[in-house]
């Protein structure tokens, strides 16, 4: 009797090294999705961190825009494909973007209702709305007026003169949430969100499914300017560079631990326009170093990168990064937190991708070489005098 051989599993039989070489040459997110769907070895050869980010271009979010909601589109510029793609996103109608994290957008409307949107899959998740406690923590004279039996009403600012002005969509980030950062994708167990509040040393925390935000005092000297998630904790970073660690690990229903300020962590001198991100478990600082010569104008400036391992002993320090290896860093002027990832086809390694130059009125994105500090503009469609919203790394599965 002839022996019947089972067919070879060619997909898992390819060497890992060959799979990784192929994965680096994939030209688009759609190709990456198809590649990852073959089997687990192929998925492992192309981790989520390798997906090329897109630059989200400005759009008109106002409810009075002449285009009906169903025709609303938002454009994204692809560095890899060197072209602009437009997606129909009526969900952004009447909302302002207050964060881009884990491939999701955080959105707030004029009623201060908060939601998360994956612009590439259409998935949506609701977060608790802002309430009077959140408004009060933002050091603003904000109150809800006109609340009826149906619960409706509107937020207004009450000035010291007694004058009242409505909190319109363009003021929501100035009054409530400056930026919202996620611990993981909303579909994952224990997904948590932390928000930078306007002009406040407190932050707002919630988990997906909560009905209200929890306020946490960070004990920073002035106000919180950025939040980074790193190894099960949120890092609240003050406008003067001080860092407080808020541990959220543990039971999904547990309250976060009280903030623990990091002592003796002086920030590098002569820095401005700071942004922060986590890379390989270490906190990174991307800033602009000022070079002034006897009061000359214009002054010189260049982008620099520092890193700090907060788990390295009792006195962590910042150390300058001149070689980030195969990593690229993406920073958005609109937000103070960014992200890093291994470079892919047409994404240069050891570089910083800025959504636009730190100074000047030119809104073209900029590429900075970390080792030399030299920068160059990135060819991108004209944005009609408006700054790009943010970089976002596509998440095509959740």
N, C-alpha and C positions, 0 to 999 in steps of 0.2 A: 504494500500500500504506500502510495506516494506521500511524502511529508508535506503538509500544508504550512507554509510560513506566514506568519502575521505580517502585515504591512509595516514598514519602518515609519516611525514618527519623525519625519524630516524636520518639523518645526522646532522640536526640542533637541535635535541632534546637531544643530549648528553651534560652533564654539562661541562662548560668551564674548570673546574678543572681537569676533567677526560681527556679532549682533550689535555691539556697541559702536563699531565703525559705521555700520549701516544707519544706526539710529542718529548719529551725529550729522548725517547728510540729508535727513528728511527735510523737505522744503516748507512744510506747513503744518499747522495744528491738525488739520483733517487727516493728513498722512500719518501723523504721530498717533492719532486715535485708532486708525486702522492697524497700525503696527502693534500697538499695545493689546489689541483685542485678539491677537492670534493665540497666545498661550502665556502661561506665567513666566517662562524664561524670557520671552520677548518683552513682557511688561517690566520685568526686573532690569532689563538692559536699557530701558528708557523711563527713568523715574520722572515723577511729576515736575521736579525741580528743573528739568532740562527744557521745558517748554518756553519758547521764545515769547517774551512779553510784547504787548501791544501798547501804543500810546493812545489814550482816549482823548479825542479832540473835543473842543467846546461845543455845546449845543444850547438851544433856548429852552429852558425848563418851564417858563412861565405859563400859567393856565390860560392867559389871554393871547397866546401865540396864535396866528391865523390858521396854522395847520391843525386839522382835527386830530385827536389823540391817536386814532388808528393809523395815521400816516406818519407818526413820529419816527424818525430814524436817528441813530447816533453813529458817528464815523470813528473808526480806529485805524491808526497807521501801523502797518506791519514792517518792521525793520528787515525781516527775513525776505519777504516777498516784494519789498520796496514799493508798496502801493497802499492805497486807502480802501478799506472795506466798510460798508455801511450795514448796520443791523436794524431791523424794525424793533424798536423798544418803546412801545406806548406806555410801559410801566413807569418810565421816567417823567411822564407828563405831570407837571405840577409838583415835582420833587427836586431836591438839591442833593448832590452827592457829598456825603460827609465821611467817606472812607472807602478804600479799596484794599481788601485783605483776603488772602487765600483764594483769589480768583472771583470774589464776590464784591458787589458794591453795597455800601450802606447808604440808605436813602432816608430823608426826612421831608415831610410836607409842612404846609403852613399851620396845621393843627398840632405839629410836633409829634405826629405818629412816625414810628421808626420801622423800617423793613429792610430785609436783605434780598438782593437780587443777583442771580448768576446770569449775566447778560448773554452767555454763550449757550445755555441750556434752557433759560426761561424759568428755572426753579426760583421759588420765592419763600421766604420765611419771615414771620412777624416777630419783632422785638417789642418790649414794653414802650409805650409812649412816654415822652417827657411829661413830668407833672410839676406842681408848684415847688416841691422840694428840690428838683433838679434846677429849676429856674432860679431859686434862691441861692443855690450853691454857686451859681455862675456870677455872683456879685452884680446882679442887674436888678433894677426895679421893674420886674416883669410880673404881670398878673393876667389871669384869665377873666374876661368880661363877657357878658351876654349869655351866660350859661342858662339854658332853659330846661324844660322837662325832658327834652330829647337828648340832653347832655351836650348839646352844641355850644359853641362859644369861640372866641378868638383871643389870641395872645396880644397884649399891648405893652408898650414901654411907657412908664410914667416918669417924667422928668422931675427934677427938683422944683421947677417952676410950676408944676401942676399940669403941664401939657401932656397929652397922651397921643402916642403914635402907634400904628399897628406894626406888629412884627411880621414883615413880609418875607417872602421866600428867600430873597437875597440876604436877609439878616439872620437866618436861622443858625448859621455857624457862629456868628458873633454873639448870639444870645444863649444857645443851648449846647449842641455838640460840635466841637471843632473838628474832631476826628474820632472814628470808631475802629477798633482793631479787634480781630478775632483770634482765638487760641487755636482753632482748627476749622475745618470745613463744617458748615451747619448740619450736614447729614451725619456727622460723627458723634459718638457718645461723648457727652460732657462739653459740647461746644459752648464756649463762654465769650462774652464781648465786654470790652472795657472802653470807656469813652473819655476823651479829653474834654473837659468842660471849659467854656470861655472864661478866662480870667479867674481861675480857681485853683486852690491847692488840693481840692478834692477831685476824685474821679468817680465815675458811675460804672457799676458792674452789674451784669445780669448773665443768666444762662438762657439758652433757647428754651422756651416754655414758661419762663417767669412772667409774672404779671406786673412787676414793678422793678425799677432800678434800685440797687443798693449803693449808697454813697460811702466812700472810703476816704479817710483823711490820709494823705501821703506824707505829711510833715516836711514837704519841700519849703524852701525859704520864701519863695514868691508864688509862682503858679506853675502848673504842669504844662509843658509844651509838646511832649511826645510820649508815646507808649510803644513798647516793644514786647512781644511775647517770646520767652526764652526758657526752654526746659521746664515746663509746667508752671512758670511764674510770669506775671506781668511786671515789667520794669516801667515805673512812672518816672519820667525825667523832667526836672524843672527847667525853667527858662535860663537859669544860671549854671546848668550842667549837673546839678545834684541828682542822685539816683536813689529811688526807693523801690524795694522788692516786695511784691504782693504775691504770696504763694496761693495758688488756686487748686493745687493737686489734692487728691483725696476723693471722698464721696461726692457724687454729682449734686447732692442737695446741701453740701456743707458750705458754710459761709467762708469767704476767703480769709486768710490770716491777716492780722493787722500789718500795715506797711512797715518794713524794716529799712530805714535809711542806711545807705552805704557810706561809711565814714572815710575820710582821708582819700578822696578821689578827685583831686584838683584837675580841672579840664585844661587842655593845652591852651596857652595864652594866644591872644590876638586872633581869636576865632569868631566868625559870625556865620549866620545862615546855616545853623547846624541841622543835620538830619541823622537819623539813627536806624540801624537794622541789625538783625542777628544773622551771623554767618558761621556755620560749623560750631554752634554752641557758644560763640563769643559775641559780645556786644561791640558793634562797630559804629564809629562816628565819622560822618562825612561832612566836612566843613570847608569854609573858605578862609584861608590865611591871608591877612592883610600885610602888604609891604608898603610902608610909607617912608618917603625920603625927605626929611626936613620940610614937611608940610606941603610937598608938591601935590599938584592935582592935574590929571587924575592919578589916584594911587594905584599901586599894583596889587593884584590878587591872584590866587591860584587855589585850586581844589586840593585838599589833602585828606588822607584816611588814617584813622587811628583805630586800634582794637583794644579790648580789655576783657580778660577772663575774670568774671566776678567771683568764680569759685576758687580762684587761686590765692588762698591764704586770707588773712585778715586785712591786708592793705593792698588791694588791687591797684594797678596803675595803667595809664594809657600808654601804648607804644605805637610808634608810627609804622604804617604799612607801606612798603614800597614794592612789594610783589605779592599779589593776591592769587598767583597761580592761574588755574583754569577758571577763575570766578569772574563774573561781571556783576556790577551793582547798579541798581536802578533807583533813582531818587526823583520824587515829584515835588516841584516847588509849592504846589497847592497843599501838600501834607508834609508832616515832619518825620514820618516813618517810611522806610523803603524796604527793599528785599534784594537778596542776592541769589545767584544760581550759576551752575556750570554753564560755560559758553556753548553755544550750538552754532550751526552753520550761519555765517554772516553776523554773528554776535561776537565781538572781539573780547578776548579774555584780558584780565588785569586792567579793566577799564571801568569808568563810572559813566553811566548814561543819565544825563540830567534832562528833565522834561523841557527846560529852557535855560538860557544863561542866567547866572545869578544877578548880573547887573545889565542895565540897558533895556531898551524897548523892543529888541528883537526877540520874537517868540519861537524861533527855531530851536529844536532840541540840540543838545551839545554832548559831545563825546570827549571824555578826559582820560588820558593815559596816566595810570596811577604811578608808574615808575618815573615818568619825566615831568608830569604836571601839565604837559602840552594839551591843548584842546582844539577841537575842530567842530564845525557845524555839521549837523546831519540833515541831508536833503529831506524835506518834508513839506506837504502842502501848506500854503499860507493860511494862517488861522484868523485873518481879518481883525488883527489888533487884540485878540483875546489869547490868554495863556491856555496851554493844554491842561486838562483836568488832572491826569495821573497816568502812570504806568500801571498796567494790570496784566498778570500772568494768567492765561486762559486755563480754566478748569472745565474740562469737557465731560465730566462724569457725574458731578454732584451739583 
